[in-house]
């Protein structure tokens, strides 16, 4: 399986990110805009770089441009897509079958909200993409899934409808089970659940779920 990690310009907890990056081999490491600062500071060699570098990262951009042969896609600051969006599209073009975004969350809630939504791009291609930070793992699914308790990221499990209602939502193996529930897009009912058995089983007949595995 080809795996890609996008290092974006949001908040990155260094110890967590470096430990995570060591857990597996990456086919593609894409530095997105201010993410190149993290790459340069921590001696991470990206395979690709994208961004407009309008607010930060110009020094690091010049370093990689002058001292490496890493392909760099410099974007016009006046554009329709965010740097992380462009990086995700690039990962899909490269044939990544699993994509993780570090630095996709942080103080800018508008960017976090946008990054949740660009996960649809991967979902439409049948590719699992994650937004990951030290407290949260976020992903989308349009079909039934199971989550093993021993593999869960953190203690809590929250589900939200994305782009419309999720029909016949059934949850098993959790503290708050459901049976054929209609989860409307603005319904917060499924926040902060917990897995109580070896695995949680999530079934539904129609819709898209935002799955958030989280810890304090």
C-alpha positions as CSV (number, residue, x, y, z in Angstrom):
1,X,0.0,0.0,0.0
2,X,1.3,3.4,-1.0
3,X,1.2,5.8,2.0
4,X,1.5,9.6,1.9
5,X,1.9,12.1,4.8
6,X,1.1,15.7,4.3
7,X,2.9,18.1,6.7
8,X,0.8,21.2,6.7
9,X,1.0,24.6,8.3
10,X,-1.3,24.3,11.3
11,X,-0.4,23.4,14.9
12,X,2.1,20.4,15.1
13,X,3.1,19.0,18.5
14,X,6.7,18.0,17.6
15,X,7.2,15.0,19.9
16,X,3.9,13.4,18.8
17,X,4.5,14.1,15.1
18,X,8.1,12.8,15.0
19,X,7.1,9.6,16.9
20,X,4.2,9.1,14.5
21,X,6.4,9.6,11.4
22,X,8.7,6.9,12.6
23,X,5.8,4.3,12.9
24,X,5.8,3.4,9.2
25,X,7.5,3.9,5.9
26,X,6.2,6.7,3.7
27,X,6.2,6.6,-0.1
28,X,5.5,10.4,-0.2
29,X,6.2,13.1,2.3
30,X,4.6,16.4,1.1
31,X,5.5,19.6,2.8
32,X,2.6,22.1,2.4
33,X,3.4,25.8,2.8
34,X,4.5,26.4,6.5
35,X,4.9,22.7,6.9
36,X,8.3,23.1,5.2
37,X,9.4,24.9,8.4
38,X,8.7,21.8,10.4
39,X,10.5,19.6,7.8
40,X,13.6,21.8,7.7
41,X,13.8,22.2,11.5
42,X,13.5,18.5,12.1
43,X,15.6,17.3,9.2
44,X,12.8,15.7,7.4
45,X,13.3,15.5,3.6
46,X,10.1,15.9,1.8
47,X,9.5,14.1,-1.6
48,X,7.4,17.1,-2.8
49,X,6.7,20.7,-1.7
50,X,3.6,22.8,-2.4
51,X,2.5,26.2,-1.2
52,X,2.3,29.9,-1.8
53,X,4.7,30.8,1.1
54,X,3.0,34.1,1.5
55,X,3.1,34.3,5.3
56,X,6.0,32.1,6.4
57,X,8.4,29.5,5.1
58,X,10.2,31.6,2.4
59,X,13.6,30.9,3.9
60,X,13.0,27.1,4.1
61,X,11.5,27.2,0.6
62,X,14.7,28.8,-0.8
63,X,16.8,26.2,1.1
64,X,15.0,23.2,-0.5
65,X,15.0,25.0,-3.9
66,X,18.8,25.6,-3.8
67,X,20.1,22.5,-2.0
68,X,17.8,19.7,-3.1
69,X,16.1,18.3,-6.2
70,X,12.7,18.0,-4.4
71,X,9.9,19.0,-6.9
72,X,8.4,22.3,-5.7
73,X,5.0,23.5,-6.8
74,X,4.8,27.2,-5.9
75,X,1.3,28.6,-5.9
76,X,-0.1,32.0,-6.5
77,X,-1.4,33.4,-3.1
78,X,-4.6,34.5,-4.9
79,X,-6.1,31.1,-5.5
80,X,-9.3,29.0,-5.1
81,X,-7.7,26.1,-3.1
82,X,-5.8,26.0,0.2
83,X,-2.3,24.7,0.2
84,X,-3.4,21.5,2.1
85,X,-6.1,21.0,-0.6
86,X,-3.5,21.1,-3.3
87,X,-1.2,18.8,-1.4
88,X,-4.1,16.3,-1.0
89,X,-4.8,16.4,-4.7
90,X,-1.2,15.8,-5.4
91,X,-1.1,12.8,-3.1
92,X,-4.1,11.3,-4.9
93,X,-2.4,12.0,-8.3
94,X,0.7,10.1,-7.1
95,X,-1.4,7.1,-6.4
96,X,-1.5,7.2,-2.5
97,X,-3.8,4.6,-1.1
98,X,-3.7,6.1,2.4
99,X,-3.1,9.7,3.4
100,X,-2.4,11.3,6.8
101,X,-2.4,15.1,7.3
102,X,-0.4,16.5,10.1
103,X,-0.7,20.2,10.9
104,X,-4.2,20.3,9.5
105,X,-5.7,21.5,12.7
106,X,-4.9,24.4,15.1
107,X,-5.9,27.9,16.1
108,X,-7.5,28.7,12.7
109,X,-10.9,26.9,13.0
110,X,-11.8,28.0,9.5
111,X,-8.8,26.0,8.1
112,X,-9.6,23.0,10.3
113,X,-13.2,23.1,9.0
114,X,-11.9,23.3,5.4
115,X,-9.5,20.4,6.0
116,X,-12.3,18.2,7.3
117,X,-14.2,18.9,4.1
118,X,-11.3,18.2,1.7
119,X,-11.3,14.6,3.1
120,X,-14.3,14.2,0.7
121,X,-11.8,14.3,-2.2
122,X,-10.1,11.2,-0.9
123,X,-13.4,9.5,0.0
124,X,-14.6,9.9,-3.6
125,X,-11.5,8.1,-4.8
126,X,-11.9,5.3,-2.3
127,X,-8.8,6.4,-0.4
128,X,-8.8,6.7,3.4
129,X,-7.5,10.1,4.5
130,X,-6.9,11.2,8.1
131,X,-6.6,14.5,9.9
132,X,-4.3,13.8,12.8
133,X,-3.0,15.7,15.8
134,X,-2.0,14.7,19.4
135,X,-5.6,14.7,20.5
136,X,-7.7,13.7,17.5
137,X,-7.9,11.4,14.5
138,X,-10.6,12.4,12.0
139,X,-11.8,10.6,8.9
140,X,-14.8,10.0,6.7
141,X,-16.7,6.8,5.8
142,X,-19.6,6.1,3.4
143,X,-19.9,2.5,4.4
144,X,-20.1,0.2,7.5
145,X,-16.9,-0.1,9.5
146,X,-15.5,-1.7,12.7
147,X,-13.0,-0.1,15.1
148,X,-11.1,-2.4,17.4
149,X,-10.8,-1.0,20.9
150,X,-7.1,-1.9,21.1
151,X,-6.4,0.1,17.9
152,X,-8.6,3.1,18.8
153,X,-6.9,6.5,18.9
154,X,-7.8,7.7,22.4
155,X,-10.8,7.0,24.6
156,X,-13.7,8.8,22.9
157,X,-15.6,8.1,19.7
158,X,-17.8,10.8,18.0
159,X,-19.9,10.6,14.8
160,X,-21.4,13.4,12.8
161,X,-23.4,13.4,9.6
162,X,-21.6,15.1,6.7
163,X,-23.4,16.6,3.8
164,X,-26.8,15.3,4.9
165,X,-28.6,12.7,7.0
166,X,-27.1,9.3,7.8
167,X,-29.9,6.7,7.6
168,X,-30.4,3.6,9.8
169,X,-27.3,4.3,11.9
170,X,-26.7,1.3,14.2
171,X,-23.9,1.3,16.8
172,X,-22.9,-1.9,18.6
173,X,-20.1,-2.5,21.2
174,X,-20.3,1.0,22.6
175,X,-21.6,2.6,25.8
176,X,-24.4,4.4,23.9
177,X,-25.7,2.0,21.3
178,X,-28.1,2.9,18.5
179,X,-30.6,1.0,16.4
180,X,-31.5,2.2,12.9
181,X,-31.3,5.9,14.0
182,X,-31.7,8.8,11.6
183,X,-28.8,11.0,12.2
184,X,-29.5,14.4,10.7
185,X,-26.7,16.6,9.5
186,X,-27.0,19.0,12.4
187,X,-27.7,16.4,15.1
188,X,-24.9,16.2,17.8
189,X,-26.3,13.1,19.5
190,X,-23.3,10.9,18.7
191,X,-20.7,12.9,20.4
192,X,-18.3,11.4,23.1
193,X,-19.3,7.7,22.9
194,X,-16.9,5.0,24.2
195,X,-16.1,1.5,22.9
196,X,-16.9,-1.1,25.6
197,X,-16.3,-4.4,23.7
198,X,-13.4,-5.7,21.7
199,X,-14.7,-3.8,18.7
200,X,-17.3,-1.1,17.8
201,X,-19.5,-1.9,14.8
202,X,-20.9,1.1,12.9
203,X,-23.6,0.3,10.3
204,X,-25.8,2.6,8.2
205,X,-27.6,2.4,4.9
206,X,-27.0,5.9,3.4
207,X,-24.9,9.0,4.0
208,X,-21.4,10.0,5.1
209,X,-20.1,9.9,8.6
210,X,-17.3,12.0,10.1
211,X,-15.6,9.8,12.6
212,X,-13.6,11.4,15.3
213,X,-11.4,9.3,17.7
214,X,-10.2,11.6,20.4
215,X,-8.5,11.9,23.8
216,X,-8.0,14.7,26.3
